[in-house]
Amino acid sequence: MPRHLKIYVIYDTVNLCQDLHGWLSRTGHEVTCSPAKRTLIHTLLEYQPNLIIFGISHYADEGMELYRRLNNHRQLRQVPLIVVSDDASLEYEMLDAFDFQVYPFDRERLSIALKRLSGNRKYLSGLSFDEHELTALKGFLLEHSGLHFSQHNHRILERGLRRRIQALRMESLSAYLNYLTATSENYDEINKLLGLLTVGETSFFRYRSHRQALIQYVTPRLLEQNKPHGKLRIWSAGCSTGEEPYSLAILLLEHFPELVGWDVQILATDINKCALRQAREGTYGERSLRMVEDSLRERYFQKVGNLFQISPQARHMVRFDYLNLQTDPFPAGNNATGEIDLLFCRNVLIYFKHETIRKIVAKFSQALRPQGFLFMGHSETMQNVSDRFQRQYQNNAFFYQLKEDGAVATKSVTSKVLSRRVRSTEAVVRTPAKARRKSTVTAAVSRKKAPTQDKKKLLRDPEQLYREALTAFDHEKFAEAGKLFELLLEQQPTNPKALIGKGLLMANLGEYNDARLCCARAIKEDDLLPEAYLLRGLILDMEGLHERALVEYQKILWLNPAFVMAHYLSAKVYDRLADTDKRQRSLRNTVRTLEQAADQSLIPFSGGLSRGVFLEIAHRELAEIANS
């Protein structure tokens, strides 16, 4: 890039042309200006700028749309872009910009940027990472954010690194790491990188079972406990774009009118500043609201074009703030993370190493008030993490309650049947494999005895039982699904589909050995059952054995080419293996298979996704590949 640059200045109400034209021209740069509304792509291409400076006053549809067009254009995205705005929150929305400045801009900082760009910095479309450098970068992230990147999420890390290195026009990963460690000069670079590494899939009222447990069990007990002082404190740790804390606000408004006059505060924190900005806006698309009933949409959302704006009543209950669970202090009074009654940290700890998880959960136990509640993701557990919590089960949901100091916590109010099942599951985990096989065989033999006349009358149609169990599983009602699978196995101890269902529930809890036993028993009964190879593939995938998982998914497609999840899960594995061509092919097969499914059908083993929603997800991922 030449020392003297051809600079194209685009402005809206931020009049950058007046501020910049004379100064840049005097320093030898060639400058052309145009307002955003009259800026045409073909004009920019004809001008062939070395730098675009884009002034945008706020998060507006026209300005953001032009930014996206510049960033997605095959030629123009190779031109460095400096954004100047009077809205500081936009910095974490524009993570492909070379630099971002708050208006009025810092002339010294802009001079440094121009000097850097005059040194022939080029956009590198192809970047490869040295393993030694990548290890050093992972160590830096682990130290400063607590995020642990294993082979499972390796692809996410590399994709985020490429975007930031390309945006900054750096020549290597080592140069980027040097920039990251130069804390006085990197303009909060680590948080920009984290904005590309921690975006999560979420929606309103995502966990139905948790919702019912909150309404019918947890919140009533907190209200009774807190009645003397009339305060309720809730913390959503890892709130992403805000659907979870806003769901909690709606739940309280809808079901607990007695909270009128109470001091209710919902704290929502995350390390992704872009996600936090979106959360504060409170504007969502149809996909985020896919699980919200029409009556709640009418009461708590206002339609704005194709989007939905959360109501002021719910919005004012939530406070959003930046907080890093690994590096920031908590519990602390200055960030409102102490004296918490109800804490949500769902699908966040999966990013951390086990030792870090133990430390974070220990601090959660200090942040919670006596007998406070902690909700985690379905795949997360306290096993080998903490003994300060007792697992509770209510309304088909598992969650945790802080034990009373110096006392053994009381049992949750559950049925005798569930208590026996929990004890038997724990016994299976602790029992040596040889003894476990013996007890399994003994139990199977005892179940094969002829049922009594009374039991015969209670027998239900096996196919109907299986359909009900699978429906419950797909809607994340795991306890209900477990009961139905067990009931089916009582009637038919060797039913392969019921064994697979039980195995999937075990795998969901991280009990892979028990899941394997279920899978082996099912294959012994029916080695042509696609669901058996789905379970085996999922276990291998979760253990990081991706190539072996692909073999299992391929077996499914040999048996049933229309098995949607086999195509989609293969695409996920190819993504982790950085094989873009095969990932794209698997996604296209996913789309092709979905297009042939019934319009309103739910896709089995997808977590309750309808055909339409699944198609939207697959199309979006294909578009991401095309734009990368």
DRENVOZA-502228 format. One record per residue (C-alpha): x, y, z; residue number from 1. Coordinates in Angstrom, 3 decimals. Layout:
BEGIN
          X          Y          Z   num
          X          Y          Z   NUM
...
This chain:
BEGIN
          X          Y          Z   num
      0.000      0.000      0.000     1
      1.532      3.410     -0.967     2
      2.591      5.982      1.643     3
     -0.018      8.448      0.338     4
     -3.469      6.904      0.342     5
     -6.585      7.266     -1.750     6
     -9.238      7.727      0.930     7
    -12.986      7.607      0.393     8
    -14.978      9.227      3.219     9
    -18.622      8.200      3.672    10
    -20.734     10.131      6.144    11
    -24.319     10.484      7.336    12
    -25.119     13.031     10.067    13
    -21.547     12.744     11.332    14
    -19.939     15.263      8.989    15
    -16.546     13.659      8.631    16
    -15.817     15.275      5.308    17
    -15.631     18.747      6.839    18
    -13.408     17.489      9.664    19
    -11.112     15.287      7.604    20
    -10.815     16.622      4.049    21
     -8.509     19.553      4.668    22
     -6.313     17.799      7.220    23
     -5.828     14.626      5.148    24
     -5.234     16.573      1.933    25
     -2.513     18.663      3.603    26
     -0.693     15.469      4.609    27
     -0.606     14.338      0.952    28
     -3.544     11.943      0.864    29
     -6.169     12.032     -1.901    30
     -9.664     12.415     -0.391    31
    -13.149     12.029     -1.870    32
    -16.380     12.344      0.132    33
    -20.002     11.337     -0.329    34
    -23.057     11.019      1.941    35
    -24.075      7.465      2.834    36
    -27.423      7.701      1.025    37
    -25.713      8.539     -2.278    38
    -22.763      6.159     -1.997    39
    -22.858      3.547     -4.763    40
    -20.856      0.362     -4.860    41
    -19.804      0.829     -8.497    42
    -18.530      4.350     -7.650    43
    -16.316      2.925     -4.923    44
    -15.020      0.234     -7.265    45
    -14.141      2.841     -9.911    46
    -12.357      5.035     -7.355    47
    -10.239      2.085     -6.084    48
     -9.587      3.488     -2.605    49
     -6.795      2.308     -0.322    50
     -8.942      3.178      2.701    51
    -12.621      3.815      3.444    52
    -13.556      5.978      6.432    53
    -17.208      5.499      7.302    54
    -19.055      7.848      9.643    55
    -22.273      6.499     11.132    56
    -24.209      8.348     13.823    57
    -26.131      5.456     15.374    58
    -27.352      1.907     14.799    59
    -29.618      2.709     11.857    60
    -30.883      0.392      9.169    61
    -29.372      2.335      6.242    62
    -25.922      2.796      7.757    63
    -25.633     -0.776      8.983    64
    -26.919     -2.108      5.685    65
    -24.210     -0.206      3.787    66
    -21.585     -1.503      6.251    67
    -22.728     -5.077      5.611    68
    -22.666     -4.553      1.838    69
    -19.109     -3.241      2.026    70
    -18.027     -6.079      4.254    71
    -19.650     -8.783      2.117    72
    -18.457     -7.478     -1.256    73
    -15.689     -9.690     -2.611    74
    -13.460     -6.737     -3.639    75
    -14.435     -3.986     -1.220    76
    -14.012     -6.125      1.894    77
    -10.303     -6.188      1.019    78
    -10.164     -2.398      1.495    79
     -9.394     -1.366      5.122    80
    -12.393      0.272      6.795    81
    -12.217      2.752      9.678    82
    -15.547      3.476     11.354    83
    -16.286      6.689     13.252    84
    -19.509      6.925     15.284    85
    -21.045      8.763     18.220    86
    -22.539      5.432     19.347    87
    -19.718      3.656     21.226    88
    -21.643      0.373     21.459    89
    -21.317     -0.127     17.692    90
    -17.628     -1.000     18.098    91
    -18.537     -4.582     18.969    92
    -21.041     -4.786     16.126    93
    -18.398     -3.962     13.522    94
    -15.772     -6.598     14.199    95
    -14.432     -6.635     10.624    96
    -13.370     -2.976     10.725    97
     -9.684     -2.029     10.778    98
    -10.407      0.494     13.527    99
    -13.353      2.064     15.317   100
    -13.349      5.518     16.890   101
    -15.932      7.434     18.851   102
    -16.808     10.830     17.344   103
    -15.255     13.348     17.643   104
    -12.345     11.197     16.511   105
     -8.872     11.053     17.997   106
     -6.580     12.644     15.380   107
     -3.428     11.090     16.888   108
     -4.962      7.604     16.833   109
     -6.090      8.125     13.243   110
     -2.545      9.202     12.296   111
     -1.175      5.971     13.776   112
     -3.722      3.967     11.782   113
     -2.784      5.778      8.555   114
      0.899      5.120      9.214   115
      0.202      1.411      9.742   116
     -1.790      1.239      6.505   117
      0.964      2.998      4.562   118
      3.249      0.038      5.189   119
      1.863     -2.140      2.395   120
     -0.541     -4.065      4.632   121
     -2.592     -6.413      2.479   122
     -5.756     -8.389      3.022   123
     -4.703    -12.038      3.273   124
     -7.551    -14.243      2.087   125
     -5.705    -17.460      2.970   126
     -4.188    -17.845      6.435   127
     -2.603    -20.929      7.935   128
     -1.717    -21.225     11.605   129
      1.428    -22.732     13.042   130
      0.537    -25.209     15.799   131
      3.090    -23.727     18.200   132
      1.692    -20.203     17.700   133
     -1.867    -21.474     18.053   134
     -0.974    -23.153     21.347   135
      0.476    -19.870     22.630   136
     -2.697    -18.025     21.582   137
     -4.889    -20.608     23.352   138
     -2.774    -20.161     26.481   139
     -3.295    -16.394     26.324   140
     -7.066    -16.800     25.994   141
     -7.169    -19.323     28.823   142
     -5.250    -16.955     31.103   143
     -7.190    -13.780     30.265   144
    -10.708    -15.084     29.631   145
    -10.812    -18.625     31.008   146
    -12.053    -19.966     27.669   147
    -10.642    -23.366     26.776   148
    -10.503    -24.340     23.102   149
    -10.191    -28.078     22.563   150
    -10.428    -29.957     19.286   151
    -14.213    -29.844     19.688   152
    -14.392    -26.050     19.246   153
    -11.133    -25.588     17.356   154
    -12.922    -24.447     14.192   155
    -14.692    -21.602     16.021   156
    -11.347    -20.318     17.298   157
     -9.650    -20.386     13.889   158
    -12.591    -18.677     12.179   159
    -12.589    -15.853     14.738   160
     -8.827    -15.413     14.514   161
     -8.928    -15.166     10.733   162
    -11.568    -12.433     10.820   163
     -9.647    -10.259     13.281   164
     -6.260    -10.802     11.606   165
     -7.769     -9.951      8.230   166
     -9.521     -6.882      9.659   167
     -6.242     -5.595     11.128   168
     -4.267     -6.466      7.958   169
     -1.699     -8.466      9.882   170
      0.635    -10.933      8.263   171
      0.653    -13.745     10.824   172
     -0.765    -15.163     14.032   173
      2.427    -14.273     15.899   174
      2.012    -10.608     14.904   175
     -1.574    -10.718     16.150   176
     -0.514    -12.296     19.451   177
      2.088     -9.530     19.899   178
     -0.669     -6.982     19.271   179
     -2.936     -8.683     21.815   180
     -0.274     -8.560     24.511   181
      0.518     -4.861     23.874   182
     -2.344     -3.867     26.175   183
     -1.771     -0.109     25.989   184
     -2.058     -0.094     22.199   185
     -4.537     -2.793     21.232   186
     -7.789     -0.887     21.875   187
     -9.580     -3.653     23.819   188
     -8.698     -6.219     21.149   189
     -9.328     -9.274     23.353   190
    -12.985     -8.343     23.772   191
    -13.354     -7.911     20.024   192
    -11.949    -11.386     19.507   193
    -14.208    -12.820     22.219   194
    -17.155    -11.301     20.376   195
    -16.424    -13.737     17.540   196
    -15.808    -16.754     19.771   197
    -18.752    -16.799     22.167   198
    -21.926    -16.206     20.147   199
    -24.520    -18.736     21.346   200
    -27.763    -20.074     19.925   201
    -30.637    -19.029     22.182   202
    -34.356    -18.230     22.201   203
    -37.126    -17.148     24.543   204
    -38.396    -19.852     26.915   205
    -35.902    -22.320     25.485   206
    -36.127    -24.794     28.386   207
    -39.772    -25.716     28.931   208
    -39.047    -27.967     31.902   209
    -37.031    -25.236     33.652   210
    -39.864    -22.796     33.043   211
    -42.411    -25.018     34.765   212
    -40.078    -25.684     37.688   213
    -39.653    -21.926     38.155   214
    -43.379    -21.258     38.061   215
    -44.565    -24.123     40.222   216
    -41.704    -24.761     42.642   217
    -38.707    -22.411     42.791   218
    -40.243    -18.928     42.641   219
    -43.056    -19.637     45.149   220
    -40.441    -20.782     47.671   221
    -38.287    -17.727     47.074   222
    -41.290    -15.440     47.541   223
    -42.171    -17.114     50.816   224
    -38.548    -16.967     51.985   225
    -38.041    -13.317     50.972   226
    -41.428    -11.939     52.058   227
    -40.011    -10.194     55.164   228
    -37.710     -7.912     53.132   229
    -39.526     -7.861     49.760   230
    -36.432     -8.312     47.575   231
    -35.659    -10.752     44.766   232
    -32.265    -10.970     43.055   233
    -31.709    -13.004     39.874   234
    -28.503    -13.346     37.849   235
    -28.251    -14.620     34.272   236
    -24.522    -15.378     33.817   237
    -23.701    -15.733     30.122   238
    -26.880    -14.015     28.925   239
    -25.827    -13.735     25.249   240
    -28.347    -11.531     23.386   241
    -30.772    -11.312     26.297   242
    -33.494    -13.852     25.595   243
    -32.942    -15.664     28.899   244
    -33.175    -12.678     31.313   245
    -36.102    -11.174     29.397   246
    -37.858    -14.559     29.563   247
    -37.398    -14.472     33.342   248
    -38.848    -10.955     33.507   249
    -41.896    -12.023     31.475   250
    -42.341    -15.107     33.643   251
    -42.401    -12.999     36.817   252
    -44.786    -10.429     35.343   253
    -47.118    -13.075     34.006   254
    -47.347    -15.460     36.959   255
    -46.490    -13.530     40.133   256
    -48.588    -10.353     40.492   257
    -47.760    -10.368     44.231   258
    -44.309     -9.010     43.274   259
    -45.856     -5.571     42.699   260
    -44.103     -3.296     45.183   261
    -41.131     -5.644     45.597   262
    -37.552     -4.677     44.781   263
    -36.910     -7.080     41.866   264
    -33.610     -6.949     39.980   265
    -32.402     -9.215     37.171   266
    -28.691     -8.925     36.426   267
    -27.567    -10.199     33.017   268
    -23.856    -10.497     32.200   269
    -21.713    -11.694     29.314   270
    -18.233    -11.224     27.857   271
    -19.532    -10.603     24.338   272
    -20.035     -6.844     24.052   273
    -21.757     -7.135     20.690   274
    -24.311     -9.527     22.196   275
    -24.804     -7.162     25.150   276
    -25.571     -4.267     22.819   277
    -28.197     -6.335     21.035   278
    -29.622     -7.402     24.396   279
    -29.986     -3.807     25.578   280
    -31.849     -2.974     22.364   281
    -34.320     -5.752     23.081   282
    -35.243     -6.316     19.433   283
    -35.593     -9.860     18.096   284
    -36.463    -11.801     14.975   285
    -39.082    -14.468     14.515   286
    -36.631    -17.272     15.232   287
    -35.925    -16.035     18.773   288
    -39.661    -16.026     19.501   289
    -40.424    -19.431     18.004   290
    -41.354    -20.905     21.403   291
    -43.395    -17.905     22.673   292
    -47.182    -18.334     22.782   293
    -49.296    -15.829     20.837   294
    -50.841    -14.431     24.032   295
    -47.391    -13.588     25.422   296
    -46.323    -12.043     22.124   297
    -49.311     -9.704     22.277   298
    -48.657     -8.642     25.864   299
    -44.878     -8.379     25.965   300
    -43.713     -7.580     22.406   301
    -44.416     -4.830     19.916   302
    -44.114     -5.584     16.203   303
    -41.647     -3.234     14.492   304
    -41.453     -4.129     10.807   305
    -40.251     -7.729     10.685   306
    -38.875     -7.579     14.240   307
    -40.292     -7.689     17.773   308
    -39.444     -5.142     20.488   309
    -39.581     -6.288     24.132   310
    -42.041     -4.293     26.261   311
    -40.676     -1.467     28.479   312
    -42.163     -3.177     31.540   313
    -39.989     -6.292     31.025   314
    -37.038     -4.328     29.705   315
    -36.739     -2.123     32.794   316
    -36.443     -5.165     35.059   317
    -33.131     -6.262     33.490   318
    -29.707     -4.680     33.899   319
    -27.049     -5.767     31.378   320
    -23.363     -5.573     32.210   321
    -20.013     -6.940     31.087   322
    -18.506     -9.585     33.353   323
    -15.851    -12.223     32.799   324
    -16.492    -15.212     35.079   325
    -12.811    -16.140     34.957   326
    -11.072    -12.814     35.571   327
    -13.568    -10.358     37.083   328
    -14.252    -10.335     40.846   329
    -17.509    -11.769     42.126   330
    -19.438    -11.882     44.337   331
    -19.021     -8.144     44.816   332
    -21.275     -5.277     45.804   333
    -20.129     -2.952     43.017   334
    -21.361     -5.316     40.274   335
    -24.475     -6.616     42.078   336
    -23.276    -10.238     42.051   337
    -23.850    -10.864     45.748   338
    -26.928    -11.956     47.708   339
    -28.382    -13.748     44.654   340
    -31.551    -15.814     45.092   341
    -31.636    -17.468     41.674   342
    -28.652    -17.931     39.342   343
    -28.719    -19.130     35.740   344
    -25.539    -20.308     34.030   345
    -26.714    -22.540     31.195   346
    -24.334    -23.894     28.536   347
    -21.575    -21.477     29.573   348
    -19.248    -23.654     31.636   349
    -18.725    -25.998     28.667   350
    -16.162    -23.439     27.412   351
    -13.956    -23.848     30.509   352
    -11.507    -26.417     31.810   353
    -12.596    -28.567     34.717   354
    -10.443    -26.775     37.285   355
    -11.800    -23.404     36.144   356
    -15.356    -24.745     36.382   357
    -14.706    -25.809     39.988   358
    -13.477    -22.311     40.886   359
    -16.402    -20.565     39.186   360
    -18.986    -22.834     40.826   361
    -17.307    -22.276     44.206   362
    -17.780    -18.525     43.701   363
    -21.390    -19.133     42.631   364
    -21.947    -20.817     46.006   365
    -20.627    -17.650     47.685   366
    -22.777    -15.387     45.511   367
    -26.006    -17.210     46.368   368
    -28.058    -16.554     49.475   369
    -28.696    -19.534     51.799   370
    -30.664    -22.224     49.929   371
    -30.475    -20.220     46.698   372
    -31.013    -21.987     43.382   373
    -28.639    -22.628     40.443   374
    -29.836    -23.691     36.986   375
    -27.331    -25.191     34.532   376
    -27.614    -26.594     31.012   377
    -29.014    -30.093     30.443   378
    -25.568    -31.484     29.618   379
    -23.831    -29.862     32.618   380
    -23.475    -31.544     35.994   381
    -22.027    -31.011     39.462   382
    -20.357    -34.406     39.400   383
    -16.720    -33.930     40.550   384
    -17.302    -30.154     40.595   385
    -18.806    -29.192     43.966   386
    -20.419    -30.730     47.028   387
    -22.007    -27.439     48.095   388
    -25.122    -28.093     46.024   389
    -27.874    -30.663     46.139   390
    -29.542    -31.765     42.933   391
    -33.290    -31.166     42.864   392
    -35.900    -32.586     40.543   393
    -39.224    -30.835     40.028   394
    -41.655    -30.605     37.098   395
    -39.409    -32.696     34.811   396
    -36.423    -30.434     35.466   397
    -33.071    -30.969     37.174   398
    -31.484    -28.020     38.961   399
    -29.400    -27.342     42.078   400
    -29.988    -25.807     45.492   401
    -27.279    -24.497     47.802   402
    -27.002    -26.650     50.893   403
    -27.445    -25.109     54.298   404
    -24.128    -24.526     56.084   405
    -23.210    -27.389     58.399   406
    -26.291    -29.405     57.575   407
    -27.312    -32.118     55.193   408
    -29.798    -30.623     52.748   409
    -33.279    -32.063     52.778   410
    -34.471    -34.259     49.964   411
    -36.431    -32.649     47.182   412
    -40.090    -33.547     47.019   413
    -40.096    -36.267     44.400   414
    -41.984    -39.462     43.822   415
    -40.702    -42.759     45.226   416
    -40.344    -44.039     41.697   417
    -37.991    -41.206     40.729   418
    -35.954    -41.580     43.929   419
    -35.421    -45.259     43.178   420
    -34.412    -44.417     39.615   421
    -31.889    -41.776     40.679   422
    -30.355    -44.145     43.254   423
    -30.150    -46.967     40.724   424
    -28.508    -44.686     38.153   425
    -25.900    -43.547     40.680   426
    -25.283    -47.200     41.596   427
    -24.684    -48.090     37.947   428
    -22.072    -45.332     37.660   429
    -20.245    -46.551     40.789   430
    -20.543    -50.311     40.177   431
    -17.564    -52.033     38.473   432
    -18.256    -53.063     34.878   433
    -18.198    -56.815     35.599   434
    -20.700    -56.537     38.441   435
    -22.793    -54.136     36.356   436
    -23.062    -56.646     33.512   437
    -24.055    -59.360     35.968   438
    -26.751    -57.192     37.553   439
    -27.992    -56.141     34.106   440
    -28.359    -59.754     33.012   441
    -30.114    -60.677     36.287   442
    -32.507    -57.768     35.910   443
    -33.230    -58.680     32.293   444
    -33.983    -62.282     33.248   445
    -36.303    -61.182     36.043   446
    -38.124    -58.853     33.676   447
    -38.650    -61.697     31.196   448
    -40.875    -63.543     33.696   449
    -44.523    -63.627     32.703   450
    -46.430    -60.587     33.986   451
    -49.253    -61.066     36.434   452
    -52.840    -60.821     35.302   453
    -53.110    -57.301     36.793   454
    -50.015    -56.106     34.901   455
    -51.346    -57.522     31.651   456
    -54.316    -55.222     31.936   457
    -51.963    -52.226     32.240   458
    -49.862    -53.031     29.172   459
    -49.886    -50.300     26.529   460
    -49.221    -50.360     22.807   461
    -45.384    -50.337     22.449   462
    -45.370    -48.186     19.312   463
    -47.582    -45.574     20.958   464
    -45.379    -45.600     24.056   465
    -42.272    -45.086     21.931   466
    -43.857    -42.210     19.993   467
    -44.823    -40.492     23.254   468
    -41.327    -40.994     24.677   469
    -39.656    -39.647     21.540   470
    -41.966    -36.615     21.500   471
    -41.086    -35.873     25.130   472
    -37.380    -36.259     24.322   473
    -37.598    -33.907     21.334   474
    -39.310    -31.302     23.529   475
    -36.535    -31.618     26.154   476
    -38.891    -33.187     28.711   477
    -36.175    -35.639     29.616   478
    -37.627    -36.968     32.861   479
    -40.954    -37.723     31.192   480
    -39.137    -39.386     28.291   481
    -37.125    -41.473     30.771   482
    -40.266    -42.725     32.496   483
    -41.842    -43.723     29.179   484
    -38.715    -45.505     27.936   485
    -38.495    -47.378     31.258   486
    -42.181    -48.325     31.024   487
    -41.605    -49.662     27.528   488
    -38.573    -51.645     28.728   489
    -40.642    -53.130     31.542   490
    -42.993    -54.505     28.906   491
    -40.299    -55.357     26.360   492
    -36.851    -55.571     28.043   493
    -35.029    -55.968     24.727   494
    -36.894    -53.294     22.733   495
    -33.996    -51.740     20.761   496
    -35.624    -48.333     20.249   497
    -36.338    -47.988     23.963   498
    -32.748    -48.984     24.738   499
    -31.505    -46.281     22.370   500
    -33.823    -43.735     23.969   501
    -32.473    -44.619     27.399   502
    -28.924    -44.437     26.016   503
    -29.515    -40.964     24.581   504
    -30.700    -39.774     27.981   505
    -27.580    -41.266     29.586   506
    -25.337    -39.573     27.005   507
    -27.149    -36.299     27.637   508
    -26.072    -36.587     31.288   509
    -22.472    -37.368     30.268   510
    -22.757    -41.020     31.359   511
    -21.151    -42.385     28.210   512
    -20.278    -45.873     29.492   513
    -23.889    -46.593     30.399   514
    -25.007    -45.114     27.077   515
    -22.624    -47.497     25.285   516
    -24.115    -50.484     27.118   517
    -27.587    -49.486     25.966   518
    -26.304    -49.047     22.416   519
    -24.585    -52.455     22.387   520
    -27.730    -54.175     23.650   521
    -29.826    -52.439     20.982   522
    -27.474    -53.401     18.133   523
    -27.466    -56.979     19.375   524
    -31.260    -56.988     18.949   525
    -31.339    -55.072     15.655   526
    -28.127    -54.220     13.835   527
    -30.068    -52.401     11.103   528
    -31.476    -49.740     13.413   529
    -30.264    -46.263     12.302   530
    -30.919    -44.734     15.737   531
    -28.321    -47.069     17.284   532
    -25.578    -45.673     15.075   533
    -26.804    -42.147     15.823   534
    -26.233    -42.757     19.531   535
    -22.806    -44.306     18.942   536
    -21.814    -41.434     16.663   537
    -22.916    -38.817     19.193   538
    -20.881    -40.434     21.950   539
    -17.763    -40.565     19.769   540
    -18.330    -36.984     18.620   541
    -18.654    -35.686     22.194   542
    -15.438    -37.488     23.103   543
    -13.580    -35.753     20.287   544
    -13.269    -38.846     18.038   545
    -14.681    -37.042     15.033   546
    -13.526    -39.318     12.201   547
    -15.000    -42.349     13.970   548
    -18.241    -40.453     14.524   549
    -18.443    -39.805     10.776   550
    -18.258    -43.544     10.120   551
    -21.319    -44.081     12.343   552
    -23.264    -41.273     10.658   553
    -22.426    -42.781      7.259   554
    -23.876    -46.125      8.421   555
    -27.133    -44.323      9.180   556
    -27.290    -42.909      5.655   557
    -26.659    -46.314      4.140   558
    -29.649    -47.604      6.093   559
    -31.835    -44.524      5.629   560
    -30.707    -41.732      3.263   561
    -33.607    -39.547      4.500   562
    -32.346    -39.433      8.121   563
    -31.954    -35.636      8.428   564
    -29.822    -35.535     11.570   565
    -27.183    -37.812     10.059   566
    -26.608    -35.280      7.268   567
    -26.611    -32.316      9.660   568
    -24.380    -33.901     12.316   569
    -21.926    -34.878      9.579   570
    -21.805    -31.201      8.560   571
    -21.004    -30.268     12.167   572
    -18.141    -32.758     12.291   573
    -16.711    -31.540      8.974   574
    -16.859    -28.009     10.388   575
    -14.729    -29.094     13.360   576
    -12.354    -30.840     10.964   577
    -12.102    -27.656      8.841   578
    -13.297    -29.475      5.700   579
    -15.456    -26.735      4.177   580
    -16.311    -28.581      0.954   581
    -17.662    -31.659      2.730   582
    -19.448    -29.518      5.312   583
    -21.155    -27.623      2.487   584
    -22.121    -30.868      0.764   585
    -23.632    -32.277      3.971   586
    -25.593    -29.078      4.572   587
    -26.957    -29.198      1.030   588
    -28.025    -32.794      1.624   589
    -29.683    -31.613      4.839   590
    -31.650    -28.994      2.913   591
    -32.574    -31.445      0.151   592
    -33.831    -33.984      2.676   593
    -35.773    -31.383      4.666   594
    -37.463    -30.089      1.528   595
    -38.913    -33.552      1.000   596
    -40.298    -33.797      4.560   597
    -43.866    -32.923      5.542   598
    -44.466    -29.187      5.988   599
    -45.356    -29.142      9.703   600
    -43.356    -32.156     10.850   601
    -40.914    -32.097     13.765   602
    -37.508    -33.522     12.907   603
    -36.662    -36.494     15.170   604
    -33.668    -36.070     17.517   605
    -33.338    -32.350     16.614   606
    -34.471    -30.941     19.954   607
    -37.996    -30.218     18.773   608
    -37.143    -28.237     15.636   609
    -39.815    -28.041     12.972   610
    -39.000    -28.597      9.335   611
    -39.303    -24.851      8.610   612
    -37.003    -23.745     11.426   613
    -34.452    -26.427     10.569   614
    -34.445    -25.298      6.927   615
    -33.784    -21.741      8.074   616
    -30.805    -22.885     10.165   617
    -29.312    -24.950      7.324   618
    -29.750    -22.143      4.772   619
    -28.134    -19.657      7.158   620
    -25.104    -21.903      7.682   621
    -24.732    -22.351      3.925   622
    -24.824    -18.566      3.519   623
    -22.106    -18.193      6.164   624
    -19.871    -20.548      4.157   625
    -20.527    -18.591      0.969   626
    -19.598    -15.301      2.678   627
    -16.497    -16.617      4.437   628
